Amino acid sequence: MGRVSLMTLREVAARVARRYWAGENDGKLVVIRRWVVEYARLLGVSELPKVQIRDNLGSKWLGRMTWQRGKTNVMEIQASVLGDEATLERIVAHEMCHHVEFLGLTEQDVAGLKHGIRPTSHGPRWQELAAKVNAARGAGFVTKNSDQSYEVATESKPYFMLIARYDGSRLGYAIAVRISPRQRSFMDRRLAEGAKLVQTTDASWANGAAKIGAGWSIPREPEARAKLETLFAGA
């Protein structure tokens, strides 16, 4: 395999990313902010958090609320849940319970945070607020964790997969959204040894995957191994 044109790959990635963001995020901030106002009213507060959409590849969280003393709380929502409004609304409602919980932190709570003492995750106050939402929206609308009814996109922003024979037989892979000079050097060596580089938007490979140059992810399930073999053969 000849030397890969990284600039060309980056240009392709940028074009695909622009199309992805334009299709998935258009108008979603407006929808989220409308729900923020609605749940703030339901939970009896007037102060609203900032809202930001994130697209963190392989993220283990779908939504989160960040608190900083003296600053406005920040609600972050992963782009992977923007495609299903029912899922998106439930996540916003969940995070608004955290928002109201944070607004009620006492000076004692704040002092504890300075010393690394964090309030219990989804503790009594959060559960009280979640119960208030569930009384209005239906049992199980807000839960501590995501469940099988949450719809998460199977497509992600484009990223690179380096696929190679890990021990002479099994295939392993590593990923990167942007390739650093050090990763490029590692990648060139492995490509010369028979590895292959592909670009994909398949989100299933990204969860917990090793980064290029920092190890290999080895699929365990036969179906995933076969899928990776097919991807390698067609690269």
Phi and psi in degrees as GROMACS dihedral restraints (atoms count N, CA, C in turn):
[ dihedral_restraints ]
;  ai    aj    ak    al  type     phi  dphi    fc
    3     4     5     6     1   -73.5    20    10
    4     5     6     7     1   173.3    20    10
    6     7     8     9     1   -64.3    20    10
    7     8     9    10     1   131.4    20    10
    9    10    11    12     1   -78.7    20    10
   10    11    12    13     1   136.1    20    10
   12    13    14    15     1   -81.7    20    10
   13    14    15    16     1   100.7    20    10
   15    16    17    18     1   -65.9    20    10
   16    17    18    19     1   -36.8    20    10
   18    19    20    21     1   -61.4    20    10
   19    20    21    22     1   -42.7    20    10
   21    22    23    24     1   -61.7    20    10
   22    23    24    25     1   -43.8    20    10
   24    25    26    27     1   -61.7    20    10
   25    26    27    28     1   -40.4    20    10
   27    28    29    30     1   -64.8    20    10
   28    29    30    31     1   -39.1    20    10
   30    31    32    33     1   -64.3    20    10
   31    32    33    34     1   -42.7    20    10
   33    34    35    36     1   -62.9    20    10
   34    35    36    37     1   -44.5    20    10
   36    37    38    39     1   -59.7    20    10
   37    38    39    40     1   -41.2    20    10
   39    40    41    42     1   -64.8    20    10
   40    41    42    43     1   -41.1    20    10
   42    43    44    45     1   -65.6    20    10
   43    44    45    46     1   -44.9    20    10
   45    46    47    48     1   -64.2    20    10
   46    47    48    49     1   -40.3    20    10
   48    49    50    51     1   -62.6    20    10
   49    50    51    52     1   -40.4    20    10
   51    52    53    54     1   -63.6    20    10
   52    53    54    55     1   -41.9    20    10
   54    55    56    57     1   -65.2    20    10
   55    56    57    58     1   -41.0    20    10
   57    58    59    60     1   -60.6    20    10
   58    59    60    61     1   -50.5    20    10
   60    61    62    63     1   -65.0    20    10
   61    62    63    64     1   -39.5    20    10
   63    64    65    66     1   -63.2    20    10
   64    65    66    67     1   -38.3    20    10
   66    67    68    69     1   -76.7    20    10
   67    68    69    70     1   -38.5    20    10
   69    70    71    72     1   -88.4    20    10
   70    71    72    73     1   -33.1    20    10
   72    73    74    75     1  -103.4    20    10
   73    74    75    76     1    -6.2    20    10
   75    76    77    78     1   -59.6    20    10
   76    77    78    79     1   115.2    20    10
   78    79    80    81     1    79.8    20    10
   79    80    81    82     1    -4.6    20    10
   81    82    83    84     1   -70.1    20    10
   82    83    84    85     1   -33.3    20    10
   84    85    86    87     1   -62.0    20    10
   85    86    87    88     1   -36.8    20    10
   87    88    89    90     1   -63.1    20    10
   88    89    90    91     1   -44.2    20    10
   90    91    92    93     1   -63.0    20    10
   91    92    93    94     1   -46.4    20    10
   93    94    95    96     1   -61.3    20    10
   94    95    96    97     1   -45.5    20    10
   96    97    98    99     1   -65.0    20    10
   97    98    99   100     1   -32.7    20    10
   99   100   101   102     1   -64.3    20    10
  100   101   102   103     1   -42.5    20    10
  102   103   104   105     1   -68.3    20    10
  103   104   105   106     1   -35.5    20    10
  105   106   107   108     1   -58.1    20    10
  106   107   108   109     1   -46.5    20    10
  108   109   110   111     1   -63.4    20    10
  109   110   111   112     1   -42.8    20    10
  111   112   113   114     1   -62.4    20    10
  112   113   114   115     1   -44.0    20    10
  114   115   116   117     1   -78.9    20    10
  115   116   117   118     1   -25.9    20    10
  117   118   119   120     1   -64.0    20    10
  118   119   120   121     1   -42.6    20    10
  120   121   122   123     1   -64.5    20    10
  121   122   123   124     1   -43.4    20    10
  123   124   125   126     1   -62.6    20    10
  124   125   126   127     1   -36.6    20    10
  126   127   128   129     1   -92.5    20    10
  127   128   129   130     1     0.6    20    10
  129   130   131   132     1    80.7    20    10
  130   131   132   133     1    32.3    20    10
  132   133   134   135     1  -127.5    20    10
  133   134   135   136     1   156.0    20    10
  135   136   137   138     1  -107.8    20    10
  136   137   138   139     1   -22.5    20    10
  138   139   140   141     1   -76.8    20    10
  139   140   141   142     1   131.1    20    10
  141   142   143   144     1  -110.4    20    10
  142   143   144   145     1   149.1    20    10
  144   145   146   147     1   -82.7    20    10
  145   146   147   148     1   162.2    20    10
  147   148   149   150     1   -74.2    20    10
  148   149   150   151     1   154.7    20    10
  150   151   152   153     1  -124.2    20    10
  151   152   153   154     1   131.3    20    10
  153   154   155   156     1  -135.2    20    10
  154   155   156   157     1   137.9    20    10
  156   157   158   159     1   -97.0    20    10
  157   158   159   160     1   129.3    20    10
  159   160   161   162     1  -112.9    20    10
  160   161   162   163     1   156.5    20    10
  162   163   164   165     1  -135.7    20    10
  163   164   165   166     1    64.4    20    10
  165   166   167   168     1   -85.0    20    10
  166   167   168   169     1   114.9    20    10
  168   169   170   171     1   -63.1    20    10
  169   170   171   172     1   126.6    20    10
  171   172   173   174     1    71.8    20    10
  172   173   174   175     1    18.8    20    10
  174   175   176   177     1   -62.3    20    10
  175   176   177   178     1   144.3    20    10
  177   178   179   180     1   -90.0    20    10
  178   179   180   181     1    -6.2    20    10
  180   181   182   183     1  -118.1    20    10
  181   182   183   184     1   147.2    20    10
  183   184   185   186     1   -98.9    20    10
  184   185   186   187     1   -30.3    20    10
  186   187   188   189     1  -152.4    20    10
  187   188   189   190     1   151.2    20    10
  189   190   191   192     1  -156.4    20    10
  190   191   192   193     1   155.0    20    10
  192   193   194   195     1  -116.9    20    10
  193   194   195   196     1   128.0    20    10
  195   196   197   198     1  -109.0    20    10
  196   197   198   199     1   130.8    20    10
  198   199   200   201     1  -111.6    20    10
  199   200   201   202     1   136.0    20    10
  201   202   203   204     1  -139.0    20    10
  202   203   204   205     1   132.1    20    10
  204   205   206   207     1   -58.7    20    10
  205   206   207   208     1   131.3    20    10
  207   208   209   210     1    80.1    20    10
  208   209   210   211     1     2.8    20    10
  210   211   212   213     1  -124.7    20    10
  211   212   213   214     1   162.6    20    10
  213   214   215   216     1   -72.4    20    10
  214   215   216   217     1   136.7    20    10
  216   217   218   219     1   -59.3    20    10
  217   218   219   220     1   149.3    20    10
  219   220   221   222     1  -120.7    20    10
  220   221   222   223     1   122.3    20    10
  222   223   224   225     1   -95.8    20    10
  223   224   225   226     1   125.1    20    10
  225   226   227   228     1  -114.4    20    10
  226   227   228   229     1   132.7    20    10
  228   229   230   231     1  -125.0    20    10
  229   230   231   232     1   132.5    20    10
  231   232   233   234     1   -74.9    20    10
  232   233   234   235     1   141.1    20    10
  234   235   236   237     1   -62.2    20    10
  235   236   237   238     1   -22.2    20    10
  237   238   239   240     1   -66.0    20    10
  238   239   240   241     1   -14.3    20    10
  240   241   242   243     1  -108.6    20    10
  241   242   243   244     1     7.4    20    10
  243   244   245   246     1   -73.5    20    10
  244   245   246   247     1   -18.5    20    10
  246   247   248   249     1   -79.0    20    10
  247   248   249   250     1   -14.1    20    10
  249   250   251   252     1  -124.3    20    10
  250   251   252   253     1   110.7    20    10
  252   253   254   255     1   -67.3    20    10
  253   254   255   256     1   -31.8    20    10
  255   256   257   258     1   -64.4    20    10
  256   257   258   259     1   -45.4    20    10
  258   259   260   261     1   -63.4    20    10
  259   260   261   262     1   -45.2    20    10
  261   262   263   264     1   -60.5    20    10
  262   263   264   265     1   -44.2    20    10
  264   265   266   267     1   -64.6    20    10
  265   266   267   268     1   -40.5    20    10
  267   268   269   270     1   -63.6    20    10
  268   269   270   271     1   -38.4    20    10
  270   271   272   273     1   -67.8    20    10
  271   272   273   274     1   -42.6    20    10
  273   274   275   276     1   -60.4    20    10
  274   275   276   277     1   -44.1    20    10
  276   277   278   279     1   -62.0    20    10
  277   278   279   280     1   -42.3    20    10
  279   280   281   282     1   -58.6    20    10
  280   281   282   283     1   -48.9    20    10
  282   283   284   285     1   -70.5    20    10
  283   284   285   286     1   -28.9    20    10
  285   286   287   288     1   -67.4    20    10
  286   287   288   289     1   -30.4    20    10
  288   289   290   291     1   -63.9    20    10
  289   290   291   292     1   -39.3    20    10
  291   292   293   294     1   -65.6    20    10
  292   293   294   295     1   -40.9    20    10
  294   295   296   297     1   -57.3    20    10
  295   296   297   298     1   -49.7    20    10
  297   298   299   300     1   -66.1    20    10
  298   299   300   301     1   -37.8    20    10
  300   301   302   303     1   -58.9    20    10
  301   302   303   304     1   -45.1    20    10
  303   304   305   306     1   -66.7    20    10
  304   305   306   307     1   -35.5    20    10
  306   307   308   309     1   -62.9    20    10
  307   308   309   310     1   -25.2    20    10
  309   310   311   312     1   -95.5    20    10
  310   311   312   313     1    10.5    20    10
  312   313   314   315     1   -61.4    20    10
  313   314   315   316     1   134.9    20    10
  315   316   317   318     1   -87.9    20    10
  316   317   318   319     1   169.1    20    10
  318   319   320   321     1   -61.0    20    10
  319   320   321   322     1   -33.6    20    10
  321   322   323   324     1   -65.9    20    10
  322   323   324   325     1   -41.4    20    10
  324   325   326   327     1   -61.1    20    10
  325   326   327   328     1   -45.3    20    10
  327   328   329   330     1   -63.4    20    10
  328   329   330   331     1   -41.3    20    10
  330   331   332   333     1   -61.9    20    10
  331   332   333   334     1   -39.3    20    10
  333   334   335   336     1   -65.3    20    10
  334   335   336   337     1   -38.5    20    10
  336   337   338   339     1   -61.8    20    10
  337   338   339   340     1   -35.4    20    10
  339   340   341   342     1   -61.8    20    10
  340   341   342   343     1   -27.6    20    10
  342   343   344   345     1  -102.6    20    10
  343   344   345   346     1    15.6    20    10
  345   346   347   348     1    80.7    20    10
  346   347   348   349     1    13.3    20    10
  348   349   350   351     1   -95.3    20    10
  349   350   351   352     1   106.3    20    10
  351   352   353   354     1   -96.4    20    10
  352   353   354   355     1   144.3    20    10
  354   355   356   357     1   -60.4    20    10
  355   356   357   358     1   155.0    20    10
  357   358   359   360     1   -59.1    20    10
  358   359   360   361     1   129.6    20    10
  360   361   362   363     1   -63.7    20    10
  361   362   363   364     1   128.6    20    10
  363   364   365   366     1    54.2    20    10
  364   365   366   367     1    46.2    20    10
  366   367   368   369     1   -77.6    20    10
  367   368   369   370     1  -167.4    20    10
  369   370   371   372     1   -54.6    20    10
  370   371   372   373     1   -42.5    20    10
  372   373   374   375     1   -65.8    20    10
  373   374   375   376     1   -44.2    20    10
  375   376   377   378     1   -62.5    20    10
  376   377   378   379     1   -42.7    20    10
  378   379   380   381     1   -63.4    20    10
  379   380   381   382     1   -35.3    20    10
  381   382   383   384     1   -63.6    20    10
  382   383   384   385     1   -43.1    20    10
  384   385   386   387     1   -68.9    20    10
  385   386   387   388     1   -40.5    20    10
  387   388   389   390     1   -62.3    20    10
  388   389   390   391     1   -39.1    20    10
  390   391   392   393     1   -63.0    20    10
  391   392   393   394     1   -35.6    20    10
  393   394   395   396     1   -65.7    20    10
  394   395   396   397     1   -41.6    20    10
  396   397   398   399     1   -65.8    20    10
  397   398   399   400     1   -44.9    20    10
  399   400   401   402     1   -65.3    20    10
  400   401   402   403     1   -29.8    20    10
  402   403   404   405     1   -65.4    20    10
  403   404   405   406     1   -30.3    20    10
  405   406   407   408     1   -91.3    20    10
  406   407   408   409     1   -32.3    20    10
  408   409   410   411     1  -106.7    20    10
  409   410   411   412     1   -13.8    20    10
  411   412   413   414     1   116.4    20    10
  412   413   414   415     1   148.6    20    10
  414   415   416   417     1   -57.3    20    10
  415   416   417   418     1   135.3    20    10
  417   418   419   420     1    78.7    20    10
  418   419   420   421     1     6.9    20    10
  420   421   422   423     1   -64.4    20    10
  421   422   423   424     1   -45.4    20    10
  423   424   425   426     1  -108.9    20    10
  424   425   426   427     1   125.6    20    10
  426   427   428   429     1  -126.6    20    10
  427   428   429   430     1   163.4    20    10
  429   430   431   432     1   -63.9    20    10
  430   431   432   433     1   -40.1    20    10
  432   433   434   435     1  -126.7    20    10
  433   434   435   436     1   160.7    20    10
  435   436   437   438     1   -65.6    20    10
  436   437   438   439     1   152.9    20    10
  438   439   440   441     1  -127.1    20    10
  439   440   441   442     1  -173.9    20    10
  441   442   443   444     1   -67.0    20    10
  442   443   444   445     1   -16.6    20    10
  444   445   446   447     1   -79.9    20    10
  445   446   447   448     1   -11.1    20    10
  447   448   449   450     1   -71.5    20    10
  448   449   450   451     1   130.4    20    10
  450   451   452   453     1   -99.6    20    10
  451   452   453   454     1   116.9    20    10
  453   454   455   456     1  -117.7    20    10
  454   455   456   457     1   135.3    20    10
  456   457   458   459     1   -59.4    20    10
  457   458   459   460     1   141.0    20    10
  459   460   461   462     1   -89.7    20    10
  460   461   462   463     1    -9.4    20    10
  462   463   464   465     1  -108.1    20    10
  463   464   465   466     1   141.3    20    10
  465   466   467   468     1  -122.3    20    10
  466   467   468   469     1  -178.2    20    10
  468   469   470   471     1   -64.6    20    10
  469   470   471   472     1   155.1    20    10
  471   472   473   474     1   -66.6    20    10
  472   473   474   475     1   142.5    20    10
  474   475   476   477     1  -148.2    20    10
  475   476   477   478     1   166.5    20    10
  477   478   479   480     1   -96.6    20    10
  478   479   480   481     1   142.4    20    10
  480   481   482   483     1  -121.9    20    10
  481   482   483   484     1   123.0    20    10
  483   484   485   486     1   -98.8    20    10
  484   485   486   487     1   120.4    20    10
  486   487   488   489     1  -115.8    20    10
  487   488   489   490     1   130.8    20    10
  489   490   491   492     1  -147.7    20    10
  490   491   492   493     1   161.4    20    10
  492   493   494   495     1   -74.3    20    10
  493   494   495   496     1   115.0    20    10
  495   496   497   498     1   -71.8    20    10
  496   497   498   499     1   -44.9    20    10
  498   499   500   501     1  -133.6    20    10
  499   500   501   502     1    31.6    20    10
  501   502   503   504     1    91.8    20    10
  502   503   504   505     1   -16.9    20    10
  504   505   506   507     1  -131.7    20    10
  505   506   507   508     1   -56.6    20    10
  507   508   509   510     1   -75.0    20    10
  508   509   510   511     1   143.8    20    10
  510   511   512   513     1   -88.2    20    10
  511   512   513   514     1   139.1    20    10
  513   514   515   516     1  -126.3    20    10
  514   515   516   517     1   164.7    20    10
  516   517   518   519     1  -145.5    20    10
  517   518   519   520     1   160.5    20    10
  519   520   521   522     1  -144.6    20    10
  520   521   522   523     1   156.8    20    10
  522   523   524   525     1  -128.8    20    10
  523   524   525   526     1   162.9    20    10
  525   526   527   528     1  -161.7    20    10
  526   527   528   529     1   142.3    20    10
  528   529   530   531     1   -84.5    20    10
  529   530   531   532     1   -47.3    20    10
  531   532   533   534     1  -122.7    20    10
  532   533   534   535     1   138.2    20    10
  534   535   536   537     1   -99.2    20    10
  535   536   537   538     1   119.8    20    10
  537   538   539   540     1   -78.3    20    10
  538   539   540   541     1   165.0    20    10
  540   541   542   543     1   -56.3    20    10
  541   542   543   544     1   -40.5    20    10
  543   544   545   546     1   -65.4    20    10
  544   545   546   547     1   -41.9    20    10
  546   547   548   549     1   -65.0    20    10
  547   548   549   550     1   -37.6    20    10
  549   550   551   552     1   -62.6    20    10
  550   551   552   553     1   -41.5    20    10
  552   553   554   555     1   -62.6    20    10
  553   554   555   556     1   -45.3    20    10
  555   556   557   558     1   -62.5    20    10
  556   557   558   559     1   -43.9    20    10
  558   559   560   561     1   -63.2    20    10
  559   560   561   562     1   -42.2    20    10
  561   562   563   564     1   -61.0    20    10
  562   563   564   565     1   -40.0    20    10
  564   565   566   567     1   -63.2    20    10
  565   566   567   568     1   -44.6    20    10
  567   568   569   570     1   -70.9    20    10
  568   569   570   571     1   -34.7    20    10
  570   571   572   573     1   -63.5    20    10
  571   572   573   574     1   -38.3    20    10
  573   574   575   576     1   -65.3    20    10
  574   575   576   577     1   -24.3    20    10
  576   577   578   579     1   -91.7    20    10
  577   578   579   580     1     1.2    20    10
  579   580   581   582     1   111.8    20    10
  580   581   582   583     1     1.1    20    10
  582   583   584   585     1   -67.6    20    10
  583   584   585   586     1   165.1    20    10
  585   586   587   588     1  -131.5    20    10
  586   587   588   589     1   147.2    20    10
  588   589   590   591     1  -114.5    20    10
  589   590   591   592     1   127.2    20    10
  591   592   593   594     1  -128.6    20    10
  592   593   594   595     1   161.8    20    10
  594   595   596   597     1  -116.3    20    10
  595   596   597   598     1   138.2    20    10
  597   598   599   600     1  -146.7    20    10
  598   599   600   601     1   162.6    20    10
  600   601   602   603     1  -121.0    20    10
  601   602   603   604     1    13.9    20    10
  603   604   605   606     1   -74.4    20    10
  604   605   606   607     1   109.2    20    10
  606   607   608   609     1   -67.5    20    10
  607   608   609   610     1   -19.8    20    10
  609   610   611   612     1   -65.7    20    10
  610   611   612   613     1   -26.2    20    10
  612   613   614   615     1   -80.4    20    10
  613   614   615   616     1   -17.7    20    10
  615   616   617   618     1   -82.6    20    10
  616   617   618   619     1   -27.0    20    10
  618   619   620   621     1   -64.0    20    10
  619   620   621   622     1   111.4    20    10
  621   622   623   624     1    70.4    20    10
  622   623   624   625     1    15.1    20    10
  624   625   626   627     1   -73.5    20    10
  625   626   627   628     1   148.6    20    10
  627   628   629   630     1   -67.7    20    10
  628   629   630   631     1   150.3    20    10
  630   631   632   633     1   -87.8    20    10
  631   632   633   634     1   148.9    20    10
  633   634   635   636     1   -55.9    20    10
  634   635   636   637     1   126.1    20    10
  636   637   638   639     1    92.0    20    10
  637   638   639   640     1    -4.3    20    10
  639   640   641   642     1  -124.2    20    10
  640   641   642   643     1    28.4    20    10
  642   643   644   645     1   119.9    20    10
  643   644   645   646     1  -174.5    20    10
  645   646   647   648     1  -133.9    20    10
  646   647   648   649     1   144.7    20    10
  648   649   650   651     1   -97.7    20    10
  649   650   651   652     1   129.6    20    10
  651   652   653   654     1  -115.8    20    10
  652   653   654   655     1   111.1    20    10
  654   655   656   657     1   -59.8    20    10
  655   656   657   658     1   139.3    20    10
  657   658   659   660     1   -98.6    20    10
  658   659   660   661     1   -36.9    20    10
  660   661   662   663     1   -73.2    20    10
  661   662   663   664     1   136.3    20    10
  663   664   665   666     1   -54.7    20    10
  664   665   666   667     1   -39.6    20    10
  666   667   668   669     1   -63.2    20    10
  667   668   669   670     1   -42.0    20    10
  669   670   671   672     1   -68.4    20    10
  670   671   672   673     1   -37.9    20    10
  672   673   674   675     1   -63.6    20    10
  673   674   675   676     1   -42.2    20    10
  675   676   677   678     1   -66.0    20    10
  676   677   678   679     1   -38.4    20    10
  678   679   680   681     1   -65.0    20    10
  679   680   681   682     1   -39.3    20    10
  681   682   683   684     1   -69.5    20    10
  682   683   684   685     1   -37.6    20    10
  684   685   686   687     1   -59.9    20    10
  685   686   687   688     1   -43.1    20    10
  687   688   689   690     1   -64.1    20    10
  688   689   690   691     1   -41.6    20    10
  690   691   692   693     1   -64.3    20    10
  691   692   693   694     1   -40.6    20    10
  693   694   695   696     1   -65.6    20    10
  694   695   696   697     1   -44.6    20    10
  696   697   698   699     1   -65.4    20    10
  697   698   699   700     1   -32.9    20    10
  699   700   701   702     1   -92.3    20    10
  700   701   702   703     1     0.7    20    10
